[in-house]
Amino acid sequence: MVGVSDSRGPVQAPATEPLPLGRPLLSLALAAMMDEVHAHSGAVYLLAPGEPVLEMAVMAGLPRAFAAPWERVGLSSPIPVADAARERRLVWVGGEEQMAGRYPRVAVVLPYPFALAALPVATGRTVYGAVFVTFPGSHPPELSDRERGRLTAACGRLALRLERAAAAHRPVHPEADLLTPAAAGPMSGALGTVEAARMVARLPYGLCALDLHGRVGFANAAASELLAVPVDALLGTQLWASVPWLNDPVYEDRYRAALLSQCVTSFVALRPPGDWLSFRLYPSTNGLSVRISRAREVGHMSRTQPEHSGGPGLVTISHVLSLASALTEAASVRDVVQLVADEIAPAVGSKALAVLGTRAGRLNVLGHRGYPDAHTVERFDGLPLGAETPSAQALSSGVPAFFESRAQLERLYPSRHATPDGMAAWAYLPLVASGRPVGVCVLAYPRSHSFPADERAVLTSLGGLIAQALARALLYDAKLRLAHGLQAALLPHSLPSVPSIEAAARYLPATQGMDIGGDFYDLVLSQGRAAAVIGDVQGHNVTAAALMGQIRTAVRAYTTVGQPPEEVMRSTNRLLIDLGSELFASCLYLRLDPARQVAVMARAGHPPPLLLRPDGKVRVLDLAGGPLLGIDASATYPTTEVPLTPGSVLALYTDGLIESPGVDIEDALADLGRQLAEKGGQPLDVLADSLVQPEGAATQERPDDVALLLLRVRD
């Protein structure tokens, strides 16, 4: 069984045979649902056996090609039906703007005014799939209670039918269905009489009827004359296929816009050599009526006749647009691999994939998904680029390779490396960015799979987009390793042992982006006394980290020569100004004197420390101080003596610990004080962990680095 998580815990999805409703019952259920709420299109998805993927089982009201990028979608994909199934809730998208804001990948492919509702098909314990229905752009921005209730009830009834059929072990036919009305198109009924046909034939403008697939069911003589194509050559064909100068995605887009929004659309097109025609499309739920006339005003028109070379069809454009939008969100190599697994593999029917790169003249496995045994792929890590394997050959030659069966692969690559993964068909896509090969994407299929020319073109185009994203991701990962390596080298690996003082420190980098920060801390033992420092250099980059290292080194040097706290701060401030850096830094410095049971503190624009006293009370220390380091060369930093009795705990921290979007800083500081009071009796390492990673907040993103230094005075 495949588990799908929701707020109530994992729910179960079927995992053996495809689920039961035969095509007629699914079609009728969808049609009834659409009729109840006056939706003009919709689709039913069923959860694929044994994998977290939704497969479209039946669609109505629109050509299947409109949903090509989402024929198979992973449950983690950011699209409405996946959200509905995964979260077991109704998802409502009230129009074009909401779609662009919440589901930009869908909006890129279908940038038209329409509303959409997606719902789970689920019983109390089992998710069977999901449904979406669409409404014209004229639908109110909110779903009415009546519509919500009827959709929810209809999906509930469908889920119960699926449950009963599964319990009865009824055979099913998983092949998808498409609900379509009569192919003759929206005008076929009206043109059923001889007199009606004669009337339409006498009209001075062209008139065509198209079905949902764009096929011509009727064309009058005027349309034939204006298009310069005989009526017989038009009938049964798609308009843009039978009229070469209409074979342009821009015109096809208007057809898509009319059907999806159910609003009248229009465009003008140039009929060679110089005649402009006006097309007006009138949609209905079963097709389009098209009025064609000569354009009256063309002086303002700047569109020229496009050049055609059998351009990509709807499926190609949809897949490429959807992936291009998604790839802009990928930062790391892991992101790219996950995106290909979530977005591309389900759409093209691939069950497993691997992304390979190069390192020192050998193949390098960057990531893989879908293989039950990881060693199946990882044993190819380190193969020479000259090896007789399809992946190495695709990488070195830059030419994609498609193998429709195991026998076909073994004829060309008879070595033991030819069939490593137990699959039956493969696409090897070389990833070439800016003329440089960066890797290979291997898509594997569990059964023999044909790769027609249009699919090969789609996959090759997608390979180019993946290559660009992978090149950026490899650079990102390299910079990230360099930056974090630099930062780790500049922070202390351990804290020295100090008599009468117990210490613990924690550092957590920000989780947003690859930026690193300038947070630092240190504990210095000099001339029998200990000094502690914590600070934060402005900025999140390598420059900030490098400057942090210089400040930490300077503080250590000034402490070692015996300067008092106020002079350490003044010297560090002057050094920062002399370096000519445009960055500023906050800092808190203190010298511990356990014999006198005091700490002498100097502060430069840094958040105030917290003091937990032995009686369990917490104080926010109001310290005297000066401006940030690096602003004023003449600044002074007065000191404050703070009593430190045995058992006291000092908490020094950077602002990343208490600052978060939408939270008042005073409230956050009070909350930190409460945590310190409640947990202050714990061992210092346990206390440090609980303060930087509060229970229930481990997965929260951190917009800033966090540094924490705890000091406890021993009895």
Rosetta blueprint (number, residue, H / E / L):
1 M L
2 V E
3 G E
4 V E
5 S E
6 D E
7 S L
8 R L
9 G E
10 P E
11 V E
12 Q E
13 A E
14 P L
15 A L
16 T L
17 E L
18 P L
19 L L
20 P L
21 L L
22 G L
23 R H
24 P H
25 L H
26 L H
27 S H
28 L H
29 A H
30 L H
31 A H
32 A H
33 M H
34 M H
35 D H
36 E H
37 V H
38 H L
39 A L
40 H L
41 S E
42 G E
43 A E
44 V E
45 Y E
46 L E
47 L E
48 A L
49 P L
50 G L
51 E L
52 P L
53 V E
54 L E
55 E E
56 M E
57 A E
58 V E
59 M E
60 A E
61 G L
62 L L
63 P L
64 R H
65 A H
66 F H
67 A H
68 A H
69 P H
70 W H
71 E L
72 R E
73 V E
74 G E
75 L L
76 S L
77 S L
78 P L
79 I L
80 P H
81 V H
82 A H
83 D H
84 A H
85 A H
86 R H
87 E H
88 R L
89 R L
90 L L
91 V E
92 W E
93 V E
94 G L
95 G L
96 E H
97 E H
98 Q H
99 M H
100 A H
101 G H
102 R H
103 Y L
104 P H
105 R H
106 V H
107 A H
108 V H
109 V H
110 L L
111 P L
112 Y L
113 P L
114 F E
115 A E
116 L E
117 A E
118 A E
119 L E
120 P E
121 V E
122 A E
123 T L
124 G L
125 R L
126 T E
127 V E
128 Y E
129 G E
130 A E
131 V E
132 F E
133 V E
134 T E
135 F E
136 P E
137 G L
138 S L
139 H L
140 P L
141 P L
142 E L
143 L L
144 S L
145 D H
146 R H
147 E H
148 R H
149 G H
150 R H
151 L H
152 T H
153 A H
154 A H
155 C H
156 G H
157 R H
158 L H
159 A H
160 L H
161 R H
162 L H
163 E H
164 R H
165 A H
166 A H
167 A H
168 A L
169 H L
170 R L
171 P L
172 V L
173 H L
174 P L
175 E L
176 A L
177 D E
178 L E
179 L E
180 T L
181 P L
182 A L
183 A L
184 A L
185 G L
186 P L
187 M L
188 S L
189 G L
190 A L
191 L L
192 G L
193 T L
194 V H
195 E H
196 A H
197 A H
198 R H
199 M H
200 V H
201 A H
202 R L
203 L L
204 P L
205 Y L
206 G E
207 L E
208 C E
209 A E
210 L E
211 D L
212 L L
213 H L
214 G L
215 R E
216 V E
217 G E
218 F E
219 A E
220 N L
221 A H
222 A H
223 A H
224 S H
225 E H
226 L H
227 L H
228 A L
229 V L
230 P L
231 V H
232 D H
233 A H
234 L H
235 L E
236 G L
237 T L
238 Q E
239 L H
240 W H
241 A H
242 S H
243 V L
244 P H
245 W H
246 L H
247 N L
248 D L
249 P H
250 V H
251 Y H
252 E H
253 D H
254 R H
255 Y H
256 R H
257 A H
258 A H
259 L H
260 L H
261 S H
262 Q L
263 C L
264 V L
265 T E
266 S E
267 F E
268 V E
269 A E
270 L E
271 R E
272 P L
273 P L
274 G L
275 D E
276 W E
277 L E
278 S E
279 F E
280 R E
281 L E
282 Y E
283 P E
284 S E
285 T L
286 N L
287 G E
288 L E
289 S E
290 V E
291 R E
292 I E
293 S E
294 R E
295 A L
296 R L
297 E L
298 V L
299 G L
300 H L
301 M L
302 S L
303 R L
304 T L
305 Q L
306 P L
307 E L
308 H L
309 S L
310 G L
311 G L
312 P L
313 G L
314 L H
315 V H
316 T H
317 I H
318 S H
319 H H
320 V H
321 L H
322 S H
323 L H
324 A H
325 S H
326 A H
327 L H
328 T L
329 E L
330 A L
331 A L
332 S L
333 V H
334 R H
335 D H
336 V H
337 V H
338 Q H
339 L H
340 V H
341 A H
342 D H
343 E H
344 I H
345 A H
346 P H
347 A H
348 V H
349 G L
350 S L
351 K L
352 A E
353 L E
354 A E
355 V E
356 L E
357 G E
358 T E
359 R E
360 A L
361 G L
362 R E
363 L E
364 N E
365 V E
366 L E
367 G E
368 H E
369 R E
370 G L
371 Y L
372 P L
373 D L
374 A L
375 H H
376 T H
377 V H
378 E H
379 R L
380 F L
381 D L
382 G L
383 L L
384 P E
385 L L
386 G L
387 A L
388 E L
389 T L
390 P H
391 S H
392 A H
393 Q H
394 A H
395 L H
396 S H
397 S H
398 G L
399 V L
400 P L
401 A E
402 F E
403 F E
404 E L
405 S L
406 R H
407 A H
408 Q H
409 L H
410 E H
411 R H
412 L H
413 Y L
414 P L
415 S L
416 R L
417 H L
418 A L
419 T L
420 P L
421 D L
422 G L
423 M L
424 A L
425 A E
426 W E
427 A E
428 Y E
429 L E
430 P E
431 L E
432 V E
433 A E
434 S L
435 G L
436 R E
437 P E
438 V E
439 G E
440 V E
441 C E
442 V E
443 L E
444 A E
445 Y E
446 P L
447 R L
448 S L
449 H L
450 S L
451 F L
452 P L
453 A H
454 D H
455 E H
456 R H
457 A H
458 V H
459 L H
460 T H
461 S H
462 L H
463 G H
464 G H
465 L H
466 I H
467 A H
468 Q H
469 A H
470 L H
471 A H
472 R H
473 A H
474 L H
475 L H
476 Y H
477 D H
478 A H
479 K H
480 L H
481 R H
482 L H
483 A H
484 H H
485 G H
486 L H
487 Q H
488 A H
489 A H
490 L H
491 L L
492 P L
493 H L
494 S L
495 L L
496 P L
497 S L
498 V E
499 P L
500 S L
501 I E
502 E E
503 A E
504 A E
505 A E
506 R E
507 Y E
508 L E
509 P L
510 A L
511 T L
512 Q L
513 G L
514 M L
515 D L
516 I L
517 G L
518 G E
519 D E
520 F E
521 Y E
522 D E
523 L E
524 V E
525 L E
526 S E
527 Q L
528 G L
529 R E
530 A E
531 A E
532 A E
533 V E
534 I E
535 G E
536 D E
537 V E
538 Q L
539 G L
540 H L
541 N L
542 V H
543 T H
544 A H
545 A H
546 A H
547 L H
548 M H
549 G H
550 Q H
551 I H
552 R H
553 T H
554 A H
555 V H
556 R H
557 A H
558 Y H
559 T H
560 T H
561 V L
562 G L
563 Q L
564 P L
565 P H
566 E H
567 E H
568 V H
569 M H
570 R H
571 S H
572 T H
573 N H
574 R H
575 L H
576 L H
577 I H
578 D H
579 L L
580 G L
581 S L
582 E L
583 L L
584 F L
585 A E
586 S E
587 C E
588 L E
589 Y E
590 L E
591 R E
592 L E
593 D E
594 P L
595 A L
596 R L
597 Q L
598 V E
599 A E
600 V E
601 M E
602 A E
603 R E
604 A E
605 G E
606 H L
607 P L
608 P L
609 P L
610 L E
611 L E
612 L E
613 R L
614 P L
615 D L
616 G L
617 K L
618 V E
619 R E
620 V E
621 L L
622 D L
623 L L
624 A L
625 G L
626 G E
627 P L
628 L L
629 L E
630 G L
631 I L
632 D L
633 A L
634 S L
635 A L
636 T L
637 Y L
638 P L
639 T E
640 T E
641 E E
642 V E
643 P E
644 L L
645 T L
646 P L
647 G L
648 S L
649 V E
650 L E
651 A E
652 L E
653 Y E
654 T L
655 D H
656 G H
657 L H
658 I L
659 E L
660 S L
661 P L
662 G L
663 V L
664 D L
665 I H
666 E H
667 D H
668 A H
669 L H
670 A H
671 D H
672 L H
673 G H
674 R H
675 Q H
676 L H
677 A H
678 E H
679 K H
680 G L
681 G L
682 Q L
683 P L
684 L H
685 D H
686 V H
687 L H
688 A H
689 D H
690 S H
691 L H
692 V H
693 Q L
694 P L
695 E L
696 G L
697 A L
698 A L
699 T L
700 Q L
701 E L
702 R L
703 P L
704 D L
705 D L
706 V E
707 A E
708 L E
709 L E
710 L E
711 L E
712 R E
713 V E
714 R L
715 D L
